[in-house]
Structure formats: C-alpha cells, structure tokens
Amino acid sequence: GNVVIAAPLKLFWLWLFAQVYRWHWFELPMSAWWTWPLLLLGDDFCYYWFHRSSHRVRWFWSAHVVHHSGESMNMTTAMRQSLLYSVTGWWLFFMPLVLLGVHPAVVFLLYGCDLAYQFFIHTESVGKLHPWIEFCFDTPSNHRVHHGRNAQYIDRNYGGVLIVFDRLFGTYAAEVEPVDYGIVRQVRSHNPLWLNLHEFAAMWRDVLRSGPLSLRLKHLWAPPEWTRASDAEGVAAAQAAVTIR
C-alpha cells in the first residue's frame, strides 16, 4: 500500500525539491573525501528530528502509528509503512539539506540508505553487540527499545543509522528488560486500511468536537497523549467512581 500510493507522490516531492534546489545557498564539492560522511551525518540528523516529531506531534504520529502498532518484532514490522507519510509531510524535515546545497537525488538516495539499514535492525535474532557499536549505532537492541510500550521505553531511541543524537538530546534508553511491543492503546485489528487511518480519523474527531478553536487545533500539534482539561477531568472522575464502587 505504501509503495503503490506513496511512490507516485514521491515523484512530486522530487520535483518540488528540484524547484527549491534552484535557490540553494552553498555549492558542495561532491568529489571531496569529507563531503559524503558529512552528508550521511546531516541526513541522519534530519531523520532524527523527523522521527522524534513523528512521536511527539500528533499530526505526524497519525501516519507513523501504523509502524508501531505491530505486536511483534521482525523484519515484516519494518515494512509496516504508512499510506499517509506524503500527506503529513515527511519531506519537510529534509528540505534544509536541499537549501544547503545537497542535490535532491542525493537526499533521496541518503534517505533510502537510512531506511534500508533500518530494515535489518527490526529483529530479535541479534542480541547486544560490542559496547562501542551499541554506543554509536542504532542496533537491533537499541531499536527494540524504540518499539516497546514499556513505560521506560516509550519515546526513546529515534536514531536511524546512528544513536548518537539520542545520547546528545536525552532520548536514549538501553535495553534492560523484555520489550512489550506495540502502542499504548492497541488497535486490535488486522484491517490494513484501519491500521493506517484509525489515528488520523481519531485526531480529526477530536479537532471537530465543540470547544475553543485554539484547543481544537491543538490536537494537531500537541503530543498524542495530550487531552483537553475537561477530558482529563472526566477520565479521572470515571476512574475514581470505579475505585469507590
């Protein structure tokens, strides 16, 4: 589904990147030895913020959630990619590279390499690797943490190829207990269309509910777990009533 729907849209984003590239700020010497390591670092930096936003901003989470709703960890989990990424705007996070002078074809190549690497770390078949590898790279162990819904694992280890940005920005967690895979509120469905759209639909239901416009719109950019104060009070009252009974 992702390939059928997203691939044609990626042609449009490639065209858009090419238009923006006409206004790039710098000329990068592509033949210099230091250019490609720098580009790989820049791509992974952009990926980190794309991935972090995909967890902490509900608009982006509404697309990314399908990747996390799987309750097992294997390489088919890596293939759970959203139909909505091109709609929600993954490309926004990589546009700075184009403005800095990275050719759009190179940006897409780097992004593809990042995703290809991640395919192989969706596994339980590989334990922890050498400490220096675990320190620098997103390994199977580090990525298992990212897919956990254990309290200490939620919203951790956003890195693509590298894990160093998680260490720099305080989002790193090591694998120390068995991982419970999935999302906090499991979907309990095998319908691929609903798995792709359930959070997107829920988000818009919240936006369209009555209330001040500022609070209604906040459902788009607030974290996925954010609720209006009235909703939170209602949940607390319901839980208190159950406790009393």
Backbone bond lengths (Angstrom), bond angles and torsions (degrees), N, CA, C in turn:
res aa  C-N    CA-C-N  psi(-1)  N-CA   C-N-CA  omega(-1)  CA-C   N-CA-C  phi
1 G - - - 1.462 - - 1.518 111.73 -
2 N 1.326 115.75 -44.15 1.464 119.75 178.53 1.518 110.97 -61.52
3 V 1.334 116.48 -42.93 1.470 120.19 -178.37 1.526 110.66 -66.47
4 V 1.334 116.26 -46.12 1.465 120.37 -176.55 1.526 111.53 -63.62
5 I 1.341 116.21 -42.24 1.466 119.69 -175.72 1.522 112.24 -87.75
6 A 1.339 116.61 -43.18 1.465 119.60 -172.51 1.523 113.57 -79.64
7 A 1.339 118.08 -33.04 1.466 120.12 -176.38 1.526 112.73 -58.45
8 P 1.339 119.65 -47.70 1.469 118.29 177.48 1.536 112.60 -62.20
9 L 1.347 116.75 -35.67 1.458 119.78 178.88 1.518 111.42 -67.89
10 K 1.336 116.55 -31.83 1.468 119.46 178.68 1.525 110.83 -64.12
11 L 1.312 117.70 -28.67 1.471 119.90 174.56 1.521 110.18 -63.03
12 F 1.329 116.32 -38.12 1.468 119.53 177.02 1.521 110.96 -66.25
13 W 1.355 116.31 -43.95 1.463 118.71 -179.35 1.525 110.42 -66.23
14 L 1.312 117.84 -33.87 1.462 120.45 175.82 1.521 110.39 -63.06
15 W 1.325 116.61 -40.93 1.469 120.93 176.22 1.534 110.37 -63.30
16 L 1.338 116.14 -43.57 1.460 119.92 179.48 1.523 110.99 -63.24
17 F 1.336 117.66 -42.90 1.462 121.65 177.02 1.522 110.05 -58.44
18 A 1.326 116.16 -39.89 1.470 120.08 -179.52 1.524 110.96 -64.38
19 Q 1.331 117.23 -36.02 1.464 120.03 177.60 1.522 110.72 -67.64
20 V 1.315 116.46 -42.06 1.467 120.34 178.95 1.525 110.68 -67.01
21 Y 1.336 116.28 -35.56 1.469 120.98 -178.53 1.525 111.54 -59.72
22 R 1.304 117.91 -25.68 1.465 121.21 178.67 1.525 111.48 -61.18
23 W 1.348 116.28 -20.03 1.467 121.28 -177.95 1.527 111.89 -109.36
24 H 1.347 117.52 19.88 1.465 119.10 -175.39 1.521 111.25 -64.65
25 W 1.329 114.39 152.86 1.462 121.94 -170.01 1.529 113.82 -89.42
26 F 1.320 118.33 -30.20 1.453 121.62 -174.40 1.523 110.93 -130.21
27 E 1.324 115.63 159.88 1.468 121.80 172.87 1.527 107.79 -108.91
28 L 1.320 117.34 116.37 1.459 121.34 -178.67 1.526 110.36 -91.61
29 P 1.324 117.87 130.77 1.473 120.84 176.67 1.526 110.42 -75.68
30 M 1.305 117.44 95.33 1.462 121.22 -172.90 1.524 112.93 -66.48
31 S 1.325 117.65 -17.44 1.464 119.99 179.98 1.525 112.58 -89.69
32 A 1.339 118.03 -8.02 1.463 120.95 -179.39 1.533 110.12 -72.31
33 W 1.338 116.53 146.30 1.466 120.83 -175.27 1.523 112.10 -64.53
34 W 1.347 116.78 -29.58 1.456 120.11 -173.96 1.532 113.24 -87.23
35 T 1.321 117.16 -10.16 1.466 119.67 -173.87 1.518 111.92 -66.15
36 W 1.337 117.68 -48.98 1.461 120.14 -174.00 1.532 113.08 -68.75
37 P 1.342 120.47 -42.54 1.468 118.32 173.30 1.533 112.25 -58.91
38 L 1.347 115.70 -38.44 1.466 119.41 178.11 1.529 111.10 -65.43
39 L 1.333 116.26 -39.70 1.466 120.15 178.94 1.526 111.47 -66.33
40 L 1.335 116.66 -40.80 1.460 120.11 177.68 1.523 110.92 -61.89
41 L 1.327 116.16 -40.56 1.468 120.74 177.93 1.530 110.34 -65.31
42 G 1.346 116.31 -43.61 1.457 120.30 179.66 1.517 112.23 -64.27
43 D 1.321 116.62 -40.28 1.459 120.14 178.57 1.521 110.69 -63.62
44 D 1.332 117.14 -43.49 1.456 119.64 -178.51 1.525 111.09 -68.54
45 F 1.335 117.13 -31.57 1.463 121.58 175.94 1.532 110.03 -63.90
46 C 1.334 115.85 -46.07 1.468 120.05 177.73 1.517 110.82 -64.12
47 Y 1.338 116.33 -39.92 1.458 119.87 179.25 1.523 110.66 -63.32
48 Y 1.329 117.17 -40.19 1.468 120.27 179.02 1.526 110.88 -55.58
49 W 1.339 116.89 -46.91 1.462 119.61 -176.84 1.519 111.92 -73.59
50 F 1.334 116.85 -33.00 1.463 119.85 172.82 1.523 109.74 -61.44
51 H 1.317 117.17 -46.19 1.459 122.19 -176.46 1.525 110.58 -69.43
52 R 1.315 116.48 -42.01 1.470 119.55 179.02 1.529 110.63 -63.59
53 S 1.332 116.48 -42.85 1.464 119.80 177.67 1.520 111.35 -64.94
54 S 1.330 116.42 -31.11 1.460 120.41 179.40 1.523 112.54 -67.64
55 H 1.329 116.26 -13.43 1.460 120.86 176.28 1.520 112.63 -105.28
56 R 1.327 116.72 -28.07 1.461 119.99 -171.53 1.521 114.26 -106.86
57 V 1.302 118.00 -5.21 1.470 122.51 175.02 1.517 107.46 -120.90
58 R 1.314 117.73 121.92 1.461 119.70 -170.70 1.532 112.46 -62.89
59 W 1.338 117.01 -33.76 1.464 119.91 178.61 1.527 110.53 -55.74
60 F 1.326 116.50 -46.29 1.460 120.34 -179.80 1.538 111.27 -76.92
61 W 1.333 116.57 -34.53 1.464 120.60 178.08 1.522 111.24 -62.20
62 S 1.321 117.73 -31.89 1.463 120.74 -178.75 1.524 111.94 -60.26
63 A 1.332 116.99 -23.64 1.466 120.57 174.41 1.526 111.08 -91.88
64 H 1.323 116.27 -42.04 1.473 120.83 -172.14 1.522 113.01 -72.97
65 V 1.329 116.64 -21.80 1.465 120.75 -173.24 1.528 112.72 -57.22
66 V 1.324 118.00 -31.84 1.468 120.13 -178.16 1.529 111.21 -62.68
67 H 1.310 117.11 -29.50 1.459 120.69 179.11 1.528 111.35 -70.57
68 H 1.332 116.64 -25.79 1.463 120.58 -175.14 1.513 113.79 -102.09
69 S 1.315 118.40 -8.87 1.458 119.76 -175.81 1.525 112.83 -77.39
70 G 1.327 117.85 -9.83 1.461 120.29 174.98 1.512 111.31 -66.37
71 E 1.301 117.54 139.84 1.463 121.99 -176.13 1.521 112.88 -101.96
72 S 1.316 116.48 15.94 1.464 121.75 174.61 1.524 107.86 -135.91
73 M 1.329 116.27 168.62 1.455 120.64 -177.72 1.522 108.72 -127.31
74 N 1.319 115.06 101.39 1.461 121.12 174.58 1.523 107.71 -153.43
75 M 1.312 117.00 -177.34 1.465 119.20 -171.93 1.529 113.54 -71.98
76 T 1.344 117.23 -15.93 1.465 117.13 172.19 1.530 110.98 -70.36
77 T 1.345 116.00 -26.10 1.462 119.27 176.20 1.520 110.61 -61.88
78 A 1.323 116.32 -35.98 1.472 120.30 178.41 1.519 111.26 -62.40
79 M 1.336 117.30 -25.85 1.462 121.14 -177.42 1.526 112.44 -87.26
80 R 1.315 117.88 -3.05 1.474 120.69 177.65 1.527 108.08 -77.76
81 Q 1.314 116.79 80.33 1.469 121.89 -177.39 1.525 110.18 -111.17
82 S 1.317 115.81 141.60 1.455 122.32 -169.38 1.526 113.90 -72.28
83 L 1.324 114.61 149.51 1.459 121.34 170.54 1.525 111.34 -75.83
84 L 1.350 117.07 -12.75 1.465 120.99 -168.09 1.522 114.80 -104.37
85 Y 1.330 118.74 -1.84 1.465 119.69 -174.36 1.529 112.35 -55.72
86 S 1.333 117.15 -43.14 1.454 119.09 -178.16 1.520 111.73 -69.36
87 V 1.343 116.70 -23.93 1.463 121.09 177.92 1.522 110.36 -78.40
88 T 1.329 116.74 -44.11 1.463 119.80 -175.69 1.527 113.06 -78.15
89 G 1.337 118.94 -19.82 1.462 119.68 168.67 1.508 117.55 105.24
90 W 1.349 118.13 45.45 1.468 120.68 176.61 1.527 111.33 -56.77
91 W 1.328 115.57 -33.56 1.467 122.30 -173.83 1.527 112.90 -65.38
92 L 1.330 118.01 -23.20 1.460 120.80 -179.50 1.528 112.23 -57.63
93 F 1.332 115.96 -34.91 1.457 120.77 -173.81 1.529 112.49 -76.95
94 F 1.326 117.49 -16.42 1.462 121.41 -178.52 1.528 112.29 -105.23
95 M 1.325 116.34 -6.59 1.456 120.22 178.72 1.531 113.24 -61.51
96 P 1.355 119.96 -34.86 1.469 119.43 176.72 1.527 113.00 -55.87
97 L 1.338 118.35 -35.77 1.462 120.24 178.24 1.520 110.81 -61.35
98 V 1.331 116.58 -39.41 1.464 120.96 179.27 1.523 110.03 -65.05
99 L 1.325 117.17 -44.04 1.462 120.74 179.11 1.521 111.98 -64.39
100 L 1.337 116.47 -29.90 1.465 120.46 178.87 1.524 112.61 -77.71
101 G 1.335 117.21 -7.83 1.453 120.00 175.50 1.504 115.88 112.02
102 V 1.347 117.46 10.93 1.465 120.75 177.09 1.529 108.11 -86.08
103 H 1.315 116.52 123.59 1.459 120.17 -177.90 1.536 110.13 -60.12
104 P 1.349 118.22 139.12 1.478 120.50 -178.70 1.521 113.94 -52.32
105 A 1.336 118.56 -38.04 1.463 120.32 179.37 1.525 110.88 -62.82
106 V 1.332 116.79 -36.00 1.463 121.22 178.83 1.529 110.03 -70.45
107 V 1.340 116.76 -39.11 1.471 120.31 177.81 1.523 110.17 -60.02
108 F 1.329 116.98 -45.36 1.463 120.73 179.48 1.529 110.92 -66.46
109 L 1.324 117.03 -37.30 1.460 120.84 177.60 1.522 110.94 -63.14
110 L 1.329 116.77 -46.47 1.458 120.95 -179.61 1.524 111.09 -63.99
111 Y 1.317 116.31 -42.73 1.468 121.08 178.61 1.528 110.52 -62.11
112 G 1.328 116.33 -40.81 1.459 120.75 178.00 1.519 111.75 -64.37
113 C 1.340 116.66 -40.73 1.472 120.05 177.82 1.524 111.07 -64.89
114 D 1.324 116.73 -38.77 1.464 121.69 177.66 1.521 110.55 -59.70
115 L 1.330 116.40 -46.54 1.463 120.62 -179.56 1.527 111.73 -69.12
116 A 1.334 116.54 -36.81 1.468 119.99 179.32 1.528 110.41 -63.66
117 Y 1.327 117.08 -42.06 1.466 120.50 176.89 1.522 110.56 -59.19
118 Q 1.342 116.21 -43.09 1.464 119.98 -175.54 1.532 113.12 -67.85
119 F 1.314 116.87 -23.95 1.461 119.28 178.22 1.524 110.88 -54.47
120 F 1.321 116.61 -41.95 1.462 121.50 -171.80 1.525 113.76 -81.55
121 I 1.327 118.20 -10.18 1.468 119.28 179.63 1.530 111.94 -96.05
122 H 1.325 117.21 2.22 1.460 120.52 173.78 1.532 108.58 -87.34
123 T 1.310 116.27 77.07 1.467 120.01 -176.13 1.525 110.82 -157.67
124 E 1.318 114.93 151.90 1.458 121.77 171.53 1.528 111.13 -103.56
125 S 1.326 115.77 0.82 1.465 120.64 -175.20 1.521 113.37 -79.99
126 V 1.307 117.58 -11.57 1.471 122.30 -178.99 1.516 108.35 -118.00
127 G 1.328 115.86 124.86 1.458 120.16 178.35 1.513 111.24 -81.05
128 K 1.322 115.26 -157.72 1.461 119.01 178.24 1.529 109.81 -72.52
129 L 1.339 115.11 142.50 1.454 121.55 179.96 1.529 109.75 -97.30
130 H 1.331 116.36 -171.40 1.463 120.50 179.63 1.532 109.51 -55.02
131 P 1.341 117.78 140.57 1.473 120.92 -176.73 1.527 114.39 -51.25
132 W 1.341 118.01 -36.21 1.461 119.49 179.87 1.521 111.66 -70.40
133 I 1.311 116.46 -33.48 1.472 119.78 175.67 1.522 109.61 -68.13
134 E 1.339 116.16 -43.85 1.460 119.91 177.61 1.525 111.28 -63.03
135 F 1.317 117.20 -31.65 1.461 121.28 -178.25 1.526 111.64 -71.68
136 C 1.337 116.77 -34.78 1.464 120.74 -172.13 1.526 114.16 -99.32
137 F 1.335 117.36 -34.03 1.462 119.93 -168.35 1.526 112.46 -116.50
138 D 1.319 114.15 156.60 1.458 120.74 171.07 1.519 106.96 -78.43
139 T 1.302 116.23 103.67 1.463 123.16 -176.05 1.534 109.84 -100.34
140 P 1.333 118.38 171.60 1.472 118.79 174.22 1.526 112.77 -53.80
141 S 1.332 117.34 -40.59 1.463 119.80 179.09 1.520 111.41 -63.64
142 N 1.333 116.87 -47.56 1.463 120.50 179.57 1.528 111.81 -62.56
143 H 1.331 115.78 -36.12 1.457 118.06 -176.39 1.532 112.16 -80.28
144 R 1.314 117.16 -26.30 1.471 119.04 173.10 1.533 109.63 -60.17
145 V 1.319 115.94 -40.66 1.461 120.54 176.89 1.529 110.25 -56.99
146 H 1.324 115.80 -43.95 1.461 120.52 -177.13 1.531 111.63 -60.72
147 H 1.315 117.72 -31.07 1.462 121.17 -178.05 1.526 112.98 -91.43
148 G 1.314 117.18 3.56 1.458 119.94 -178.48 1.515 112.89 -84.48
149 R 1.316 115.39 149.27 1.467 120.04 173.19 1.527 111.14 -107.08
150 N 1.340 116.67 10.56 1.464 120.90 169.07 1.531 107.93 -58.67
151 A 1.309 116.54 144.45 1.468 120.63 -175.46 1.532 112.24 -53.81
152 Q 1.339 116.73 -41.39 1.466 118.91 -175.98 1.535 112.90 -79.33
153 Y 1.334 116.90 -9.18 1.455 120.45 -177.87 1.533 113.47 -102.09
154 I 1.316 118.19 -15.40 1.463 120.64 -175.05 1.526 110.41 -64.46
155 D 1.328 115.47 132.39 1.471 122.72 178.14 1.527 112.00 59.84
156 R 1.310 115.56 50.10 1.451 121.83 176.62 1.535 109.33 -130.92
157 N 1.336 115.16 155.56 1.475 123.58 171.64 1.541 112.69 59.32
158 Y 1.335 114.62 67.14 1.462 120.87 -178.56 1.526 113.38 -84.74
159 G 1.314 118.25 -8.56 1.460 120.94 -172.35 1.516 113.62 -58.11
160 G 1.341 115.68 154.93 1.452 122.05 177.05 1.518 110.68 -91.30
161 V 1.333 115.86 -79.67 1.461 121.38 174.77 1.522 110.22 -91.50
162 L 1.322 116.21 -40.72 1.463 122.19 -178.35 1.523 110.91 -100.13
163 I 1.321 115.87 154.40 1.458 121.09 175.47 1.533 110.02 -112.26
164 V 1.326 117.29 2.03 1.467 121.38 -173.78 1.519 112.52 -66.45
165 F 1.346 118.08 -31.47 1.465 119.30 -179.62 1.526 110.64 -70.26
166 D 1.320 117.24 -31.77 1.463 119.36 173.89 1.520 110.53 -64.19
167 R 1.312 116.41 -39.17 1.463 119.26 178.44 1.520 110.60 -67.84
168 L 1.335 116.81 -38.14 1.467 120.77 -179.58 1.524 112.16 -68.68
169 F 1.328 116.98 -38.20 1.467 120.63 -172.32 1.528 113.10 -105.02
170 G 1.341 117.35 12.40 1.458 120.77 170.55 1.514 115.99 75.74
171 T 1.333 117.32 27.12 1.471 119.43 179.53 1.537 111.85 -115.37
172 Y 1.319 117.18 18.81 1.464 119.87 -178.06 1.526 111.04 -91.20
173 A 1.322 115.76 142.37 1.464 121.90 170.81 1.519 108.37 -144.00
174 A 1.317 116.51 137.64 1.462 121.42 178.21 1.523 109.82 -87.51
175 E 1.318 115.45 155.74 1.465 121.55 177.62 1.532 108.38 -78.79
176 V 1.333 116.25 111.09 1.462 120.15 -176.63 1.524 112.54 -124.69
177 E 1.328 118.27 -12.04 1.458 121.42 177.71 1.525 108.66 -144.16
178 P 1.332 118.39 159.95 1.465 120.41 179.86 1.520 111.41 -54.03
179 V 1.323 115.54 141.30 1.456 121.11 -174.65 1.527 110.14 -91.68
180 D 1.331 115.43 130.54 1.465 122.14 172.61 1.533 106.43 -97.51
181 Y 1.312 116.93 108.27 1.461 121.08 -170.93 1.526 111.82 -83.29
182 G 1.338 114.11 150.84 1.457 120.31 176.44 1.519 111.43 123.43
183 I 1.333 115.06 -164.66 1.460 121.24 179.69 1.526 108.96 -111.65
184 V 1.315 116.09 165.40 1.466 120.40 -174.77 1.521 110.88 -58.34
185 R 1.335 116.53 -46.87 1.469 121.06 176.67 1.526 107.81 -108.00
186 Q 1.327 115.85 95.02 1.450 120.43 -176.15 1.529 111.25 -63.38
187 V 1.331 115.27 145.83 1.462 120.71 -176.35 1.522 111.87 -79.35
188 R 1.311 117.72 -32.05 1.468 123.04 -178.61 1.529 111.22 55.53
189 S 1.312 115.73 52.46 1.464 120.80 179.53 1.520 109.22 -148.35
190 H 1.330 115.91 150.82 1.461 121.57 172.93 1.526 111.23 -115.03
191 N 1.327 115.87 11.64 1.462 121.14 178.42 1.531 108.43 -79.44
192 P 1.328 118.67 112.41 1.465 119.94 -174.77 1.526 113.48 -62.11
193 L 1.325 117.29 -33.58 1.465 119.60 180.00 1.525 110.26 -69.07
194 W 1.337 117.18 -43.38 1.460 120.10 179.36 1.526 111.35 -68.62
195 L 1.325 117.28 -37.86 1.466 120.07 176.96 1.529 111.18 -59.96
196 N 1.316 117.20 -33.04 1.463 121.68 178.70 1.522 113.18 -78.40
197 L 1.330 116.88 -32.17 1.461 119.86 -167.83 1.526 115.29 -110.91
198 H 1.336 118.95 -9.11 1.464 119.72 -171.21 1.522 112.78 -61.27
199 E 1.333 117.81 -42.62 1.466 119.59 -178.34 1.525 111.07 -74.87
200 F 1.314 117.57 -35.53 1.464 121.94 176.51 1.531 109.34 -61.37
201 A 1.328 116.84 -43.76 1.468 120.96 178.69 1.528 110.73 -66.56
202 A 1.331 117.36 -42.52 1.469 120.89 -179.76 1.520 110.70 -63.82
203 M 1.321 116.94 -39.74 1.465 121.31 178.99 1.527 110.77 -59.65
204 W 1.329 116.49 -46.59 1.462 119.86 -178.71 1.526 111.82 -71.19
205 R 1.326 118.50 -30.22 1.467 119.79 173.13 1.519 110.33 -61.56
206 D 1.338 116.26 -41.47 1.461 119.74 178.30 1.524 111.32 -66.05
207 V 1.323 116.79 -40.02 1.471 120.33 179.79 1.530 110.93 -63.64
208 L 1.320 117.03 -38.36 1.466 121.48 -174.43 1.522 113.20 -83.48
209 R 1.334 117.19 -9.46 1.465 118.51 176.32 1.525 109.98 -66.17
210 S 1.326 116.32 151.32 1.461 120.84 -177.76 1.521 110.73 -63.48
211 G 1.324 115.03 151.99 1.455 121.40 179.45 1.508 110.70 146.16
212 P 1.327 117.28 175.13 1.468 120.82 178.53 1.533 110.77 -57.60
213 L 1.320 116.79 139.66 1.460 120.99 -176.67 1.528 111.62 -58.19
214 S 1.339 117.42 -38.48 1.461 120.16 -178.28 1.519 111.72 -61.56
215 L 1.346 116.75 -38.45 1.458 120.34 178.99 1.521 111.15 -74.65
216 R 1.319 116.66 -36.57 1.462 119.65 178.68 1.525 110.58 -63.20
217 L 1.340 117.12 -43.08 1.467 120.88 -179.32 1.524 111.67 -71.77
218 K 1.329 116.03 -24.52 1.461 118.76 -178.99 1.523 111.72 -63.27
219 H 1.336 117.40 -22.64 1.469 120.15 176.87 1.531 111.25 -62.59
220 L 1.323 118.04 -20.25 1.461 120.90 -179.83 1.519 112.21 -79.00
221 W 1.327 117.19 -37.37 1.465 118.83 -172.13 1.530 114.38 -114.00
222 A 1.326 117.69 -10.42 1.465 120.27 177.89 1.530 109.69 -74.75
223 P 1.330 118.07 165.82 1.472 120.63 175.95 1.522 111.05 -59.77
224 P 1.314 118.63 155.43 1.472 121.72 -177.08 1.524 113.72 -57.44
225 E 1.341 116.69 -31.19 1.463 118.61 -176.39 1.531 112.97 -84.66
226 W 1.341 117.57 -3.88 1.462 120.12 -177.43 1.529 110.99 -67.40
227 T 1.343 115.58 137.79 1.462 121.54 174.14 1.516 108.85 -132.83
228 R 1.312 116.18 157.31 1.454 120.15 174.85 1.527 109.06 -67.06
229 A 1.334 116.75 153.32 1.462 120.86 -176.81 1.514 110.86 -56.80
230 S 1.333 117.85 -39.58 1.466 120.89 -179.38 1.522 111.05 -63.82
231 D 1.339 116.58 -37.66 1.464 120.48 178.29 1.524 110.44 -65.84
232 A 1.332 116.06 -45.38 1.459 120.72 -179.15 1.523 110.95 -62.29
233 E 1.352 117.08 -39.99 1.459 120.47 178.64 1.523 111.12 -65.19
234 G 1.347 115.56 -37.47 1.463 119.89 178.76 1.515 111.87 -64.91
235 V 1.333 116.47 -42.24 1.458 120.94 178.80 1.520 110.10 -64.45
236 A 1.348 117.03 -43.55 1.457 120.77 179.90 1.525 111.00 -62.64
237 A 1.353 116.90 -40.18 1.467 120.58 -179.81 1.528 110.57 -65.59
238 A 1.347 115.69 -40.99 1.463 120.22 179.34 1.524 111.04 -63.55
239 Q 1.344 116.15 -42.36 1.457 119.94 179.46 1.536 110.73 -66.13
240 A 1.339 115.92 -38.19 1.461 119.87 179.04 1.531 110.52 -65.16
241 A 1.322 116.58 -39.78 1.468 120.92 179.24 1.518 111.15 -63.02
242 V 1.342 116.13 -41.11 1.460 120.65 178.58 1.523 109.92 -63.80
243 T 1.338 117.05 -41.28 1.462 121.96 -179.81 1.514 111.00 -63.07
244 I 1.363 115.57 -41.92 1.469 119.80 -178.60 1.519 110.69 -65.24
245 R 1.342 116.54 -42.52 1.466 120.05 179.57 1.522 110.58 -65.02
